[in-house]
């Protein structure tokens, strides 16, 4: 039973930082998915894949995993590299092309 602890990134449809400040613990799939023969749906016997736990801080998520004996992989978030500019910079004579 391995878990992944990470800070989710914003989706392409988000302009703000909603739901990206919390840390998430997701379980890695233990078994491969299979195709159900009757309907053709994708299925799995692993119910932990449906479980997502959210934590306010990284320390809480790591502490929870250690307390319950869950092996985990910690993924540090990459820094956000957005350069803020003014709208007038689009029409500047000295702007970069």
Buried (B, 14 or more C-beta within 10 A) or exposed (E): EEBEBBBBEEEEEEEEEEEBEEBBBBBBEEEEEEEEEEEEEEEBEBEEBEEEBEBEEBEBBBEBBEEEEBEBEEEEEEEEEEEEEEEEEEEEEEEEE
